[in-house]
């Protein structure tokens, strides 16, 4: 915008100079009956265009912009002084209206307007005075607009006062372009920030501002054209203009109020969502702290028996085979536990970064259940649980990654065994219909509190550790179960009647195409 305004002002100034040089009336006053743009005004316009162009560069030429802007302000002030004193300014004279020539001073109105615009250009270079500069530019734009209106409403008092002072239409256009260019030099600062921001309320205010400028002007044009066409007498024109303006602004403001209402509702909703998100972030941060503490606890627990067993190995003779086997079993179990923890951590990291690649093939879910049961059998037997498998007689084929499906089911069965008091009951059920297979892992153990149930699949979520829950997890297993199941086109759901009333986890998977279900 500033560059375009500078280019337009320079073009007007050069065209006007050419008009005086080659006696082309069109480039001097558009129409002979209108006031002329004198060379003194063209010089002010050209200097202002230079200052505006220097400031609109990516790397502004501050000194050149300051010098040319100051020249505009000083030159206009000197011309204004010449009008007030009646003294010549160099070769220029203050001529009476109607006798403007190449040696005429710019009119008092033009001189005042360009003194303000020149000062605005200087203040924009100084930066700290951006608001004052924009205020001067806004005043120059509105006065120029008023002057332009005088040309349209030809027989009005406005036309007699403003153009009667010798402000040419070309000068008016150049002043409007210059003022607009100054305003948009720093659109995000000062008074312009109120109408250039992208916020919804600012967009609405911008429309209202455009309506405030455009509606009266357009209605005035319409009323004037109708008056010229003889549709009504001049006494009716003013009431029509006032009434039309009131109606137009009522409709516009009412509509914008509705939009502001919607914006306010959206803002309130956004604030509610922000508060909810902040609460979730605080909870996630708390879960992270619990996770780190639990991880340290879980990694430390196996180290004590490993260290004690290692010390015993140093003292036990090689002939005591039974004790050696027992200590070897302790070390193996504890190392397996640590390996499981590390593998869970690695799997979570790979899932979150999208690095897990599934090897999908037809898989019999009965074989998956059998493999998962074999993995958790030591824990089930150690805690003296009864585990029953209730599956269909026929194979149930799905298209998935067998290793990851076993991991999903083993994780659920492992959780059921850990969170069920010794001597509990576990049940794994496999059912299928025409489209889906469902595996339900049910226990009569600790259950899930209603407040925890909606977040049970979130990362690091776990119930508080109690003496009955000595084998707590890291809060990653169920999150991993959910992600691995969804990656294979399935879903998982948790149900519980409450704390101490057991829980059921149901994995649902789409059946494989019967034509390609069985391998081989």
N, C-alpha and C positions, 0 to 999 in steps of 0.2 A: 504493500500500500504506500509507504513513504517514497519508495523509488518511483512508483508510477506517478504519484503526485508531483514529485520533483521534475520528472520528464515532461508532464503536462504543463507545468508552470514555465519551464524553459522554452517549450514549443510556443506557448502563447506570447512570451516576451519577444522571442526572435521573430515570430510572424508579425507582431505589431511593429517592430523596428523595420521589417521589410515593407510593411504597408506604408509607413511614413516615407521610406526611402524611394519607393517606386510608385507612390500615390495610388494605393489600392484601398479604397474606402472600406471594403469588406473586412480587412484586417485591422482597421482602426476603430470602427464603431459598429460593425455588423450592419447597421442601417444608418443612413445619413441623419435621421431625425433623433437618434439617440446620442447621449454623451460619448465622447471619444476616450480611448485609452491613450494617454500621452506618453511620449518616450520616457519621461521621468518615472512614471508608474511602471513601464516595462523594465527599466533598470532595477527598480526595487524588487519586482517579481523575479528577475533573473538572479540577482544576488541571493534572494531567499531560496530559490531552487538550488543554488550551489550549496548553501548551508545545509539544507535538508538532505541533499544527495550525499554530502560528506558524512553526515551522521547516520545515514541509512546503510552504510557499508558494514560488512562483517567486522572489519577493523576500522572503526571510525577515524577520520582525519580531524582530530579535535581542534587543532589550531586553525585550519582553514575554515571549519564550520563556525568557530567562534568569531573569526575576523569578518566573514561574510555576513553572519547574523548581526554582529555589531554595526556593520556598515548599513544594513537595512534599517535598524532602529535609529541610528544617528541621522541618516539621510532623511528619513520620514520626519524626525523631530525638527530638523533644520527647515524642511519645507513647511511644516506646520507653523514654525516661528515666522517664516516669511509671510504667510497668510495673515498672521496676527499683527505684524508690524508694517506690512505693506512694502517692505524692502525687498529688492531682488536677491535671489540666491544664485550667485554667479551669473550665468546667462539666462536663468529662468525667472519668469515673472508670474505673478498671480493674476490671471486674466478673469474677466467677468464671464459669467455663464453664457455659453453660446458662442464664445470667440476663442475656444481652445485651439492652440496651435502646437507646433513641434517644440516651441520654447516655453510652454506653459508648465507651471508647477502642478504636481498632483493636487487634487482637490483637498480641502480640509478634512473631509470624511475619509478619503483614501489615505491621507498622511497619518491620521490618527489610527486607522485600522492597521496600517503596516508598521507603525511604531510599536503597537502592541504585539504584532506577530514577530517582528524582529527581536523584541525583548524575550518573547517565548522561545525563539531559537537559541538565544544566548543562554537562557536559564536551563534549557535541555542539555546543553553542552556541560554545564556545571553540575548536572546530575542531582545534587542535593535539593534543587528547587523544582523537581519534576512536577509536583502538584500545582505550584504557581504557574509554571509554563503551560500545563494542560488547561488550567483555568483561563489563561489569556487566549489560548488557541480556541477553546470552546466559545468564549465571547466573540472572537473574530468570526467563527463559523456561523453563529446565530445571527450576528449583524449582517453578514454577507447574505445569509438566507433571507433575512428581512428585506434587504436591498433587491435581491432577485425577485421576491414577491412583488415589489413595487413595479417591476417591469411588466409583470403579468397583469396586475390589476391597474390598468392604464390610467383611468380617470380619477383615481383616489388621491386623498391627501398624502398617502405614503409615497406615491410616485412623484408628487410635486416636491416633497421635502428631500428624499434621498437622491434619486437621479438628478434632481434639480441642483444638487451640489457638484455635479460633474463626475459621478462614479460610473465609468463605462461598464457594459455588460461583460466585456473580456476581463476587466479588472476584478469584477465580482466573482467570476468563475475561478480565476487564478487564486483569489483570496480564500475561497471555499476549499479548493484543492490543497492549498498550503496549510490551512488550519487542520484539515483532516489528516494530512501527512504528519504534522506535529503530534497530533493526538495518538497516532498509531506507531510512533517511534518506539515507545515503551508501553505496549498494550497491557502488560501484566502488572504495571506499577501505577501508583497514584490514583486519580479518579477513574482511570480507564479500567482498573482491576474490577470495579463494580459491575462492568458490563461485558467483560471478555472472558471471564472464568467459565469453565465447562460445567459447573454445578447446576443441577436442575433449577434451583431457585433463581440463579443468575440468568439462565436462558429465558426464563419467564419474564424477568425484569427487562431483559434486552428486547423482547417482543413488545413490552409495554412502552419502552422508550421509543422504539421505531413507530409504534402507533401514535404516540404523542406528537411526533414530528410529521408523520405522513398523513394521518387522518384529517387534521384541519386543512392541510395544503390541498389534498385531493378533493375534499368537500368544497373548498373555496374555488377550485378550478371548475368543478361541476356547476356550482351556483352561478359563477361568472359566465360560463358557456350558455347556460339556460337563460340568463338575463340577456345576453347578446342575441339569443334566438327569439327573444320576445315572449317567452313563456309566462313571465310575470313582470310586475313593475319593480323599480329599484327599492321601494319601501318594503316589499316582501322579501327581498334577498337576505337581509340581515337576520330576521327571525328564522328563516329557513336554515341559514348557515348555523345559527346557535342551536336550533332544535336538532339538526342532523348531527352536529358534533356531540351533543348530549347523548343521543340514541346510540351513536357509534361507540362512544367511550363506555357507556353502560354495558353494552354487549361484550365489548372486548375485556373490560375489567372483570365482569362477571365470569367470563370463561377462564380468565387467568386465575381468578380466585379458586375456581374448581381445580385447576391444575396445581395451584399451591397447596390445596387441601390434599391432593393425591401425593404430592411431594412430601408433605408433613407426615402423612401416614407411612410412606415408604421409609422416611427417616426414622420414625419411631420403631418400625419393624427392624430396620438395620441396627438400631441401638440395642434392641432386644436380642437379636442374633449375635451382636458383638459381645454382649454380656454373657450369653450362653457359651459362646466360643471361648471367652476368657475363662469361664468356670471350667470348661472342659480342658483347657490348657493347664490350669492349676491342678486339676485332678490327674491329668497325664503326667505332670511333673512330680506329683506326689507318688504316683504309681512307679515312676522311674526310680525314685529314691528307694521305695520298698523293694523294687527289683534288684537294685545294686546291693542292698543289704542282704537280700535273700540269696543272691548269687554268691556273695562272699561266704555266707553261711553254708550253702550247698557245696561249694568247692573246698571249704575247710573241713567239713565233716569227714570225707573219705581219707583225708590226709592223716588224721590221728590214728585210725586202725592200721593204715599202711605203714606208718612210722613205727608203731608198737610191734607190728608183726615183723618188720625188717629187723628190729632190735632183737626179737626173740630168735629169729633165724640165725643171728650171729652166735647165740648161746646154745641152741639145740643141736644135738649130734645128728649126724646123717642117718643113724640107725633108727631114730624115732620117726618112722614113715607116716604113721597116722597123724601125728601132730604137724608134720611137714605138709601133708595133704590139706589139713584143716586150715593152716595159715596160708597156704597157696590159694585155697578157695576164697579166703577173706580178701586177699590182695586182688584176686581176679574180679570179685564182685564190686569192690570199691573202684577199681580202675574202670570197669565197664560203666559204672554210674557216672564217673567223671567224663568218660568218652561220650556218653549219651548227652550230658549237659553241653559239652562243646559242640557236638553235632547239631543239637537244637539251636544253639546260638548261630552256627554257620548257616543252617537252613533258613532261619529267620532273616539273616542278612541277605541271603541269595534271593529269597522271595521278595523282600522289599526293594531290591535292586533289579528284579526281573531277570535274574541269571539262571533260574531253574528251567531246564528244558525237559519236557515230558516225552517219554517214549511210549506212545499210545499204541495199543494192540488189543485184540479181543482177550478179555480176562474173565475167568469164572469166579464170581464173588464167593462161592463156597470155599474155593482154594485160598482166597484172600483171608477169609475168616479163620480158616485152619492155621494159616501161617501166623496171623496176628495172635491167635490163642497160644501157639507154641512159644512166641516171644514173651508173653506175660505169664506163662504157666509158673515160673519160679516164684514170682511175687504173689500170685494167687495161692499157691501152696504154702508159702511162708506165712501168709496171713490167714490161712485156714478157711478160705472162701469156698463156697459151692458155685461153680460156673457151669451154666447150661447153655448149649448151642441149639437153637430151634430154627432150622433152615428148611427150605423146600427140598424135596427129593431130587428134582431135576436141576441141572446146572443153570445158573443165572448169569448170562453173558452181558458184559458192558464193554465199551471201548475206553480204555484208560491205561494208566501207567501202573503196572502191578506193584512195583516197589513202593510207590507213593500211596497207593490205596492201602497196602499193608501198614504203612507208617501211620496213615490216618486212623485206621481201626485199632491198631496197637496202642496208639496214644489215648484214644477214648477208653479202651479196656484197662489200660494202665491207670488212668485217672479214677475209673470206677473202683479198681482194687485199692488204690491208695486212700481214697476218701470214704471208704466203707470200713467200719470197725471190724476187727477180727471175727471170723465166723459168719460173715455176711453172705449175701446171695447176689450173684451177677447173672444176667441173662442177655444173650445176644440173639436177636431175631432177624431173619432174612425173609422178606416177602417181596413179591413182584406182581405187577399187573401188566396190562398190554403195552405200557409205555415206559414205566419206571420201576426201579428196584429200590427198596428201602431196607436199610440196616439199622436196627435200634439196639443201643447198648444201655441196659437198664440196671440200676443197683438200688439197694435199700439203705444207702449210706447217709453221709452228712447232708445231702441235699444242697439247694442253692437258695439264698435269701432273695425275696422278691426285688429288693433294691439292686442286687447284683446281677439278676437274670438278664436285663437288657444289655449289659456290658460284658457278658461272660466271654464273648469272643474277641474283646478288645485286647491289644497288646499290654502285657504286664498286669492284667487284671487277675486278682486272686482274693479269696477270702482270708480273713485274719487267721494266723496260725494258732492252734490250740494244742493242749497235750494230746488230744485224740487225733490231731492232724500233724503228727510229728514229721511226716514225709511230705512236706509242702513242696510245690513246684516253683518255677520261675515266672509263671504267668504267660508263657509263650506258647505252650502246647496247643491250646484251643484256637488261638489266633492262627497258628500254622495249619491246624486241621481245616479251618474255614477257608483259608486261601488255597490250599492244595485241592480241596473239594471243588471250589468254584473254578479253578483252572481246568478241571476235567468236566465242566458243564453241569456240575451238581450243586447241591446246597446242603446245609447242616442246620439243625434246629435243636435248641435246648429247652427242656421242660422240667419243672420241679414244683411240687406242692408246697415247698418251703423248707426251712432249715430242719434237718433231722428226718426228713420224709423222703429221702432218695431223689434220684434224678434220672432222666432219660435223654439221651442224645441220639437224634435220628439223622442219618446220612441218606440223601436221596440222589440217585444217579439215573441218567437216561439209559434205557436198554440199547444194546447194539443192534444194528440192522441184521435181521435173521439170515439174510443172504450171505453175510460175511462174518457172522458171529463166531463160529467155531474155527479155530486155526487148522490149517492143513487141509 
